[in-house]
Amino acid sequence: MMGRLLRHVRAGTKRLAINDARLINGPDALVISSAAFLENDRIPEKYTQFGANLSPPLEWRNLPIGAKSMVVIIED
């Protein structure tokens, strides 16, 4: 749903959070990894709409202490 609502919104690289001066001394980055594929590799087809559309196994690290839920929006 969120992807459909935001599909035409493009901030450009100057407006990425990683380039925001207010975040330079921010908390450690959230780290998400998967045993199903390596960093910077293509996601295997079975985890896409063209395959079995399965969710890949994910490991989350550096979550904020006490966090009960997270929202992550990723644009590739």
Rosetta constraint file for C-alpha pairs under 8 A:
AtomPair CA 1 CA 5 HARMONIC 6.32 0.50
AtomPair CA 2 CA 6 HARMONIC 6.08 0.50
AtomPair CA 3 CA 7 HARMONIC 5.64 0.50
AtomPair CA 11 CA 15 HARMONIC 5.67 0.50
AtomPair CA 11 CA 16 HARMONIC 7.13 0.50
AtomPair CA 12 CA 16 HARMONIC 6.95 0.50
AtomPair CA 13 CA 19 HARMONIC 7.94 0.50
AtomPair CA 14 CA 19 HARMONIC 6.57 0.50
AtomPair CA 15 CA 19 HARMONIC 6.73 0.50
AtomPair CA 15 CA 20 HARMONIC 7.22 0.50
AtomPair CA 16 CA 20 HARMONIC 6.89 0.50
AtomPair CA 17 CA 23 HARMONIC 7.50 0.50
AtomPair CA 18 CA 23 HARMONIC 7.28 0.50
AtomPair CA 18 CA 24 HARMONIC 7.99 0.50
AtomPair CA 19 CA 23 HARMONIC 7.99 0.50
AtomPair CA 20 CA 24 HARMONIC 7.15 0.50
AtomPair CA 22 CA 26 HARMONIC 7.66 0.50
AtomPair CA 28 CA 62 HARMONIC 6.76 0.50
AtomPair CA 29 CA 62 HARMONIC 6.71 0.50
AtomPair CA 30 CA 60 HARMONIC 7.34 0.50
AtomPair CA 30 CA 61 HARMONIC 6.12 0.50
AtomPair CA 30 CA 62 HARMONIC 5.12 0.50
AtomPair CA 30 CA 63 HARMONIC 6.09 0.50
AtomPair CA 31 CA 60 HARMONIC 5.80 0.50
AtomPair CA 31 CA 61 HARMONIC 5.01 0.50
AtomPair CA 31 CA 62 HARMONIC 6.23 0.50
AtomPair CA 32 CA 58 HARMONIC 6.60 0.50
AtomPair CA 32 CA 59 HARMONIC 5.62 0.50
AtomPair CA 32 CA 60 HARMONIC 4.68 0.50
AtomPair CA 32 CA 61 HARMONIC 6.42 0.50
AtomPair CA 33 CA 39 HARMONIC 7.59 0.50
AtomPair CA 33 CA 58 HARMONIC 5.68 0.50
AtomPair CA 33 CA 59 HARMONIC 5.23 0.50
AtomPair CA 33 CA 60 HARMONIC 6.72 0.50
AtomPair CA 34 CA 38 HARMONIC 7.28 0.50
AtomPair CA 34 CA 56 HARMONIC 6.95 0.50
AtomPair CA 34 CA 57 HARMONIC 5.69 0.50
AtomPair CA 34 CA 58 HARMONIC 4.68 0.50
AtomPair CA 34 CA 59 HARMONIC 5.99 0.50
AtomPair CA 35 CA 57 HARMONIC 6.77 0.50
AtomPair CA 35 CA 58 HARMONIC 7.39 0.50
AtomPair CA 36 CA 44 HARMONIC 7.65 0.50
AtomPair CA 36 CA 56 HARMONIC 6.46 0.50
AtomPair CA 36 CA 57 HARMONIC 6.72 0.50
AtomPair CA 37 CA 41 HARMONIC 6.41 0.50
AtomPair CA 37 CA 42 HARMONIC 7.41 0.50
AtomPair CA 37 CA 43 HARMONIC 6.36 0.50
AtomPair CA 37 CA 44 HARMONIC 7.10 0.50
AtomPair CA 43 CA 47 HARMONIC 6.71 0.50
AtomPair CA 43 CA 48 HARMONIC 7.46 0.50
AtomPair CA 44 CA 48 HARMONIC 7.22 0.50
AtomPair CA 45 CA 49 HARMONIC 7.81 0.50
AtomPair CA 45 CA 50 HARMONIC 6.35 0.50
AtomPair CA 45 CA 51 HARMONIC 5.06 0.50
AtomPair CA 45 CA 52 HARMONIC 7.67 0.50
AtomPair CA 46 CA 50 HARMONIC 7.29 0.50
AtomPair CA 46 CA 51 HARMONIC 4.17 0.50
AtomPair CA 46 CA 52 HARMONIC 4.75 0.50
AtomPair CA 46 CA 53 HARMONIC 5.91 0.50
AtomPair CA 46 CA 54 HARMONIC 6.33 0.50
AtomPair CA 47 CA 51 HARMONIC 6.32 0.50
AtomPair CA 47 CA 52 HARMONIC 6.26 0.50
AtomPair CA 47 CA 53 HARMONIC 4.78 0.50
AtomPair CA 47 CA 54 HARMONIC 4.61 0.50
AtomPair CA 47 CA 55 HARMONIC 5.77 0.50
AtomPair CA 47 CA 56 HARMONIC 6.02 0.50
AtomPair CA 48 CA 52 HARMONIC 6.77 0.50
AtomPair CA 48 CA 53 HARMONIC 4.62 0.50
AtomPair CA 48 CA 54 HARMONIC 6.90 0.50
AtomPair CA 49 CA 53 HARMONIC 4.76 0.50
AtomPair CA 63 CA 67 HARMONIC 6.82 0.50
